[in-house]
Amino acid sequence: MTSGRVTIAEVARAAGVSKATVSLVLNGRSGAVAISAATQATVLAAAARLRYSPNRAARSLRSRRTQILTMLLSQLVSPYFADIAAAAQSAAAERDYELNIIDASSTTAKLRALEHLRGGGSDGVIIATGYRSTRDEALDAVQDLVRRGMPAVMVLDRSPDGVIPAIRIDNDEGIALAVRHLVGLGHRRIAFLTVQGSHPLSEEQTSKADRYHGYRRALAEAGLPFAPAWVYQAPAQTLAGGRDLVHDLLASPTPRPTAAVAFNDPLALGALRAVHEAGTRVPDDLAVVGFGGIEMGQYAVPALSTIDHPRAALGREAVGTLLTLLDGGSPDEVDRVLPVELLVRESCGARMGGPLA
């Protein structure tokens, strides 16, 4: 066993390959010269056996990189955003980067974090705070960072310009999928549980607007009238918000909705609680579909039907896109939209795992 820090040369000797091969493998660039899977495995095994760790200080001096990325995250305590952050952190570690995660739930916190980044200490930034990134003064700060040479990627948002790529999900089609499914089960009075500010102008481009338009579009496709009274808006997209909305729904004059689509899973889970407290039942008295696919939904009673989407892919793709920019490349798409799918469980009244009606 060698003393002191293990070098790439020692890993190369142990693996029986060149130092260049070791460097390419450990930096995630094996594909650049078609290094075989067997050789990659040999190098990684040698590095693990020798307990090799990169000399970040020396690498930073050579490349002028810190090997650190930053992610500004909305709602750190949310299991939804936690899934995205965990995947991003794993993807960064695979490429030998650290990922600093900063709570940027408010515009003030976002501006403070972006101002700090102007002083260096990070090679790039991922803004995973949703549509608000392009709707407040923080956008100017992001664009200023990019002009200064720091690459940025938006998550759950649209690209504000051609040099800042964005990765989001198909919000409009997601809600439409849920409405179509409920219509197929025979429902004709379908409520929308959302958050305040969800009666947007047609030109607005936010997750709230997209999901609201998806709801309206699916009703129209089914030949069903739109009833403004059946759009219930909570002050926050939380469990308590969903509970309060459905208490209001159940107290409304008949004929009241027989089904509800929720803006997100917390609102839907709160709805399940409200139905239980009212002495009624899901799905017999109210069928419910959420949006988000968070893990706790499958453990609810009844299990929550939901619009699922690849949260982990959002995190991984964000890191991959950021590193592509750092290497001087360009992403295949400036505005990438990831697909969604309906997970059919008990809360909508369909047979769990059964075909969509």
Order of alpha helices (4+ residues) and beta strands (2+ residues): alpha-alpha-alpha-alpha-beta-alpha-beta-alpha-beta-alpha-beta-beta-alpha-beta-alpha-beta-alpha-beta-alpha-beta-beta-alpha-beta-beta
